[in-house]
Amino acid sequence: MTTHTSTQTMKPATAAKKLGVYLEATPAEFREGVVSRAELNALQADPPQWLRELRRNGPHPRPVVAAKLGVSISGLARGGVTEPLTTEQIEALKAELPEWLVRERAVQAEVRKEALRLKETKEKREQAA
């Protein structure tokens, strides 16, 4: 009896998300095909020049922009940032430090603080049980 293994593939949008890059900025051959798990692993292990360039300079997708600014994706939307940003634009926002960014960073810090408090409370309950 032989086992038949099928190649696991994903849509380019899924692969771009896993790679942390903005799909529309990727090369056409990447956007128009499917990506196998092996190809994704190869891209992660030894990124080609286009992938290194996108990761370095952008444009970056919203999750990456949010992480680089230290805010949530919702915070970006509340701040009016709805488009992908380049690294240069992100650095300019950090330097400018608009009021919305200061406010959203404070909100994000409170969220993290509360998540840590809840985690510690849960751990204490588990130890007591």
N, C-alpha and C positions, 0 to 999 in steps of 0.2 A: 504494500500500500504506500503510495507516495502522497506527500502533503503538497497541496497547491497553495502557495502564498501569493496574495495579490499585493500590488504596490499601493501603499496608502498615499493618496494625493489630496491636495487642498487647493482651494481657489487662491488666486494671487492676493486678494484682499486679506485672507487669513494669514498667508505667509508674510505679507508686509507688516501686519500687526505683530506677529511673533518676532519679526526682525526689528521692530521699533522704527519703521520708516513710513513716510507718507507715500501711499500707493501711486498717486498721480505723478510723483517725481521719479518713479522707477523707470527703467528702460522699457520700451514697447514690448520687447520679447518676453519680459517678466510679466507684464500686465496682461498679455494676450494668451498665455498658456496656462498650464496647471503646474503645480510644484509638488514633487514627491517628497516624502519624508527624508529620503537620502539626500536630495538636492538641498533641502532646507538645512540639514545638518552640515553639508559641505559649505553652504553660504555662511553659516555661523562659525564654523571652524576656520575657514580661510576666506574672509570676505573679499570679493573683487573690488577694484578701485571705485566703481560707482556706488557700492554699498558703503565703503569707508567714507567717501565724500558726503553722501547723504547723512550718515550718522554724525559727521563732524560739523557740517555747515547747514544742513536742512535743505528744504523746508521740513519741519518736524510736525508729526501728527499731534493732536491735542493732548493725549496722555503724556507725551514726552515734554511738550511745552509746559504743561501743568507741573510736572515733576521738576523741571529746570527752574521754574519760578517759585516752587514751594507752595503751590495752591492746589485746590481740587479742580476737576474739569468743570464742575458747576461754577466754581469761583471765576474761572476764565470767562464763562458765558456771562456771568453777572458783571464782569469787568468790560464786556463788549468785545472780547477776543473770540472770534468765531472762525477765523481762517488759520491755516498753518503758518507758523513763523519760522524764520531762519535763525540761526544762532546769533547773528549780528543783531536782529530785531529783539531777540530775547535779552541780550546783553544791554541793549539800549533801554529796554523797559526796566531792567534791574538798576541801571544808573539813574534813570529818571525817577524811579520809585513813586509812581502815581498813587493817589489816595486809595483807589480801589485795591491795588496790589498790597499795600500795607494792611488794609482791613482784611483782605482774604487770607493773607499769611497769618494774621492773628486768629482768624476763625479756624484755619487748618491746625495751628498749634493747639488750640483748645480741643479740637476733635481728637488729636493724637493723645493729649493729656487724659481725656476722658476714656479713650480706648485702653490706655495703659492702666488707669484706675480700675476699670471693669475687669481687665485680665488679672490684675493682682487680687481683686476681690474673689474672683472665681477660683484662683489657685488656693487662696486661704480656705475657702469653703471645701474644696476637694481634699486638702490636707486635714481638715478638722473631721471629715467624714470617715 
